[in-house]
Amino acid sequence: MIGQGDIDFLAFFRTLVKNGYSGWSVVEQDVKFGDTTIPPAESVAASLKYLRGVVGKLDRARVTS
């Protein structure tokens, strides 16, 4: 699930903002076929919630700075 791995998404997106990037970003989530402990729909929903939280933190930081 996105947000539970090795990538620091907050730092990644902060770097994009710091460098003036305003284009698309695509985050891909892979699972081993037939080996899912969490149903795909639940995993996608939780990952999206996490990423929205990361973006929300960036938005709040820009407003307060």
N, C-alpha and C positions, 0 to 999 in steps of 0.2 A: 504494500500500500504506500502511496506517495506520502512522504513526511516521516516515514519510519525507517528509511534507509540511510545511506551515507551522504547524500547530497544535502547541503545547507541551502535550501531554496531561498530563505530570506537574504542571505549573503549574495547569492547568485542574482536575484532580482535587484538588490541594492546596487550591485555593480552595473547592471544594465541601465538603471536610472542615473547613476553617477556619470556614466559615459554618454548620456543623452539618447539612448536607444528608445525608440517609440514604435517599433514594428511588432510583428507577431512573435510569439513564443509558443512552441509546441512541446508539451510534456507527454512522453509516452510511457505507459504502464504495461509491463509484460508480466505474464504469469506462466508457469510451466503447465502445458496442456494437461488437463485431467487431475491436476494437483493443486486445487484451490481450497484453502481452509475457510475463506470468506467468499460468499457468492459474488460474482462479478458486479452486479448492480449495487450491492452494498459497498464494495470496494471503491467503485467509481464515485459514489455519493460521498463517502468519507474523504477521498482524495480531493474532490472538488471543494468540499468544505474547508479542508486544510489550506489549499491554495488560495481560496478567497480570503482566509484569515491572514495569510502572508501578504497578499496585496493590500488588504485593509491596514496592516501595520505600516506599510510603505506610504499609503495615502495619509495616515494620521501623522507620520513623521514629517511629511512635506508641509502639512498644514501648520504644525507647531514650530517649524524651523524658519 
